[in-house]
Amino acid sequence: QVRLVESGGGLVQPGGSLRLSCAASSRIFGLNRMGWYRQAPGKQRELVATIASGGNTNYADSVKGRFTISGDNAKITVDLQMNSLKPEDTAVYYCNAVQLGGYNFWGQGTQVTVSS
């Protein structure tokens, strides 16, 4: 069974930066894209950013210009560099991987808290 393992969450002041990393425990056949989602208390899980196997990226409007996603298909890793963090970025961040057939893998989540 493939596991996605996240790291890099924590507490940061507004305006600060964090880098999230995610690695798969084993190969994912037919990997289509990887990405990051987040869920704040009382809210639905939402897309943050995705990167397709061909390198195309997609970002939520709320993070454009502040967050950068990068990935390595060979190592099955995906990172999220988060700059200029705001209190509204506070959430549990989940790593996601999708196969061509549409099957989703999810990490357990890592907490990001932006507060002074």
C-alpha positions as CSV (number, residue, x, y, z in Angstrom):
1,Q,0.0,0.0,0.0
2,V,1.4,3.4,-1.0
3,R,1.7,6.0,1.7
4,L,2.3,9.7,1.2
5,V,4.4,11.2,4.0
6,E,4.3,14.9,4.6
7,S,6.8,17.1,6.6
8,G,7.6,20.7,7.1
9,G,4.5,22.1,8.8
10,G,4.7,24.3,11.9
11,L,4.0,27.7,13.4
12,V,5.2,30.8,11.6
13,Q,4.5,34.5,11.9
14,P,2.5,36.5,9.3
15,G,4.8,37.3,6.4
16,G,7.0,34.3,7.1
17,S,7.8,31.2,5.0
18,L,7.5,27.5,5.2
19,R,8.3,24.6,2.9
20,L,6.2,21.5,2.9
21,S,7.5,18.2,1.5
22,C,5.8,15.0,0.5
23,A,7.2,11.7,-0.5
24,A,5.6,8.4,-1.6
25,S,6.6,5.2,0.1
26,S,6.7,3.3,-3.1
27,R,6.2,3.7,-6.8
28,I,2.8,4.9,-8.1
29,F,2.0,3.3,-11.5
30,G,0.4,5.7,-13.9
31,L,1.0,8.8,-11.8
32,N,-1.0,11.6,-13.4
33,R,-0.4,14.5,-11.0
34,M,0.5,15.4,-7.4
35,G,-0.6,18.3,-5.3
36,W,-1.5,20.0,-2.0
37,Y,-4.9,20.6,-0.5
38,R,-5.8,22.2,2.8
39,Q,-8.6,22.2,5.3
40,A,-9.2,24.9,7.8
41,P,-11.4,24.4,10.9
42,G,-15.1,24.4,9.9
43,K,-14.3,24.5,6.2
44,Q,-14.2,22.1,3.3
45,R,-10.9,20.8,1.9
46,E,-9.7,23.0,-0.9
47,L,-7.1,22.8,-3.6
48,V,-3.9,24.7,-3.0
49,A,-1.8,23.7,-6.0
50,T,-1.2,20.8,-8.3
51,I,1.6,19.7,-10.7
52,A,1.0,17.3,-13.5
53,S,3.4,14.7,-14.6
54,G,4.3,16.8,-17.6
55,G,5.1,19.8,-15.4
56,N,2.0,21.9,-15.8
57,T,1.0,23.7,-12.5
58,N,-2.3,25.0,-11.2
59,Y,-2.8,27.3,-8.2
60,A,-5.7,28.5,-6.2
61,D,-6.2,32.2,-6.7
62,S,-5.6,32.9,-3.0
63,V,-2.0,31.6,-3.2
64,K,-0.9,32.7,-6.6
65,G,2.3,34.7,-6.5
66,R,3.0,33.5,-2.9
67,F,3.2,29.7,-3.2
68,T,5.3,27.6,-5.5
69,I,4.8,23.9,-6.2
70,S,7.6,21.6,-7.5
71,G,7.8,17.9,-8.0
72,D,10.1,15.0,-9.0
73,N,8.3,12.2,-10.9
74,A,11.2,9.9,-10.6
75,K,11.4,10.2,-6.8
76,I,7.6,10.7,-6.5
77,T,8.0,13.8,-4.3
78,V,6.2,17.1,-4.3
79,D,7.1,20.3,-2.4
80,L,5.2,23.4,-1.6
81,Q,7.2,26.6,-0.9
82,M,5.0,29.0,0.9
83,N,6.0,32.7,1.2
84,S,4.3,35.8,2.6
85,L,2.1,33.6,4.7
86,K,-1.2,35.0,6.1
87,P,-3.3,34.0,9.0
88,E,-5.9,32.8,6.6
89,D,-3.4,30.2,5.3
90,T,-3.7,28.4,8.6
91,A,-5.0,24.9,7.9
92,V,-4.1,21.2,7.8
93,Y,-2.2,20.7,4.5
94,Y,-2.6,17.3,2.7
95,C,-0.5,15.8,0.0
96,N,-2.3,14.2,-2.8
97,A,-1.4,11.9,-5.7
98,V,-3.7,10.9,-8.5
99,Q,-3.4,8.0,-10.9
100,L,-4.5,8.1,-14.6
101,G,-7.5,6.0,-13.6
102,G,-8.5,8.6,-11.1
103,Y,-7.6,6.8,-7.9
104,N,-6.5,9.3,-5.2
105,F,-3.8,8.8,-2.5
106,W,-3.8,11.1,0.5
107,G,-1.3,11.9,3.2
108,Q,-2.2,12.2,6.8
109,G,-1.8,16.0,6.8
110,T,0.5,18.5,8.4
111,Q,-0.6,21.5,10.4
112,V,0.4,25.0,9.3
113,T,-0.4,27.8,11.7
114,V,0.2,31.4,10.8
115,S,0.0,33.6,13.9
116,S,1.8,36.3,15.7
